[in-house]
Amino acid sequence: MPLSAFPDQIQILFLGSIFLGTLIISRFSIRLGMPAVLGVLLLGLLLNNQGLNVSFSDIESMHTFAVALLIYQAGLKTELSSIRGFLEYGVLLSIGGVAVSILVLGIGLFIISSLMTYIGWGSFDNGIPIGLSFLTAACLGSTDASASLSVMNHLKRAVPPRVSKLLEFESSVSNLVALIIFTILLGILSNSEHSSTLSNTFVMASGNFFQKLGAGMVIGLIFGYLTKIIENNLIVDREQLLIVGMSICFICFGVSYTLGGSGYVAVYMTGIFMANMDYRSEQFNHIAIQDVLSPFNTMTEISIFLFFGLLVEPLDLVPMIPEGIATALILMLIARPASVITFQSLSPFSIKETALISWSGIRGAVPLALSFELATHLKYIYNLPETAITKMAIQSQGVIVVAIIVNLLVQGLTLPLLTRRLSIPPALKC
């Protein structure tokens, strides 16, 4: 019986119990040394939409709101002064590292899927198409510093402060970079169906991309400055910061989208502009907005994992286990280390610190949210029957889910052990 058949009071009771359950599961996961969000995802898979009547369109609508808030919060956390001394390396790792990781993972996924199909272990009929391989890799491009640091919290003395700051900075920037690369690939692959030549496809995709990027950056800067004026002149009470923070985020996103820009780029630019400005009062600044938005950010991340688990059919994941495990292994053992080692000559970090950074590339909520975007746009990329598109969407999401579960489980359980074994001496404060 669906939940909607019960009175509103019972529905509220049920939903409240579920979210309280996520708190219990999160606490239990942390005790086991795993990221809290892994337990939430597994809880969603266990409940699996039993009576909740959650539809794909419901989750698709929620993920736009969720990603916008997460990207906005990431911008607010991008304080350039916090990584003074290794800013250049942080930018290279966050931008170039994501590009290298996506390139390596996309090629690796295409090759391993073709081999699995050849020996009869693959789930895709002819292996994962090359375009879908890179889109899947782009979905998995961003890191989640909060997940990495949460499993190392009880070892805080063993984690150098500058490593923590780098991971947080990388996570903040990589969310947007992965999103931009995903959008570029989506544009190229979508336009290839309507263009006769590769050059025309590239021109159409790049023109659309630069329009969205440029408009989003300009609108983001305008709203960032507007927020400073509001905080300096209109806010008289800390409780008003929540209204300002949420309103600016969603208005900025909507205005950018309406004017042909990228809403995600706009909200990130707003956040990063706010994070690096001076304010009249320390009581009303970007850190204060971070504090009031933090519970919503946590709720958003938990909701993405929970509702994704509710929507995905666990039996659909079983055939995708081989490709999912292979994807996670390529990501953890090849793509992530390659993205870090590529810029090692410019790194101010020791070999031990680099090893810890390489193994701290845990994936979080943004990859799951992007997988919905991927599933939605497959019909614009491949000229296939609807049933084939639906099957491909389920398979691609299955690969991403299994890869994230393996990634969270393996790196979540081994990060504390690696941190202890490395015994990195505390560095001077940056």
Secondary structure, DSSP 8 states (H G I E B T S, - for coil): --GGGS-HHHHHHHHHHHHHHHHHHHHHHHHTTS-HHHHHHHHHHHHTTTTT---HHHHHHHHHHHHHHHHHHHHHT--GGGGTTSHHHHHHHHHHHHHHHHHHHHHHHHHHHHHHHHHT--SSTT---HHHHHHHHHHT----HHHHHHHTGGGGGGS-HHHHHHHHHHHHHHHHHHHHHHHHHHHHHHHHTT-SSHHHHHHHHHHHHHHHHHHHHHHHHHHHHHHHHHHHHT--STTHHHHHHHHHHHHHHHHHHHTTS-HHHHHHHHHHHHHTS--S-TTSSHHHHHHHHHHHHHHHHHHHHHHHHHHS-HHHHGGGHHHHHHHHHHIIIIIHHHHHHTTGGG--S-HHHHHHHHTT----HHHHHHHHHHHHHHHHH----HHHHHHHHHHHHHHHHHHHHHHHHHHHHHHHHHHHHH--------
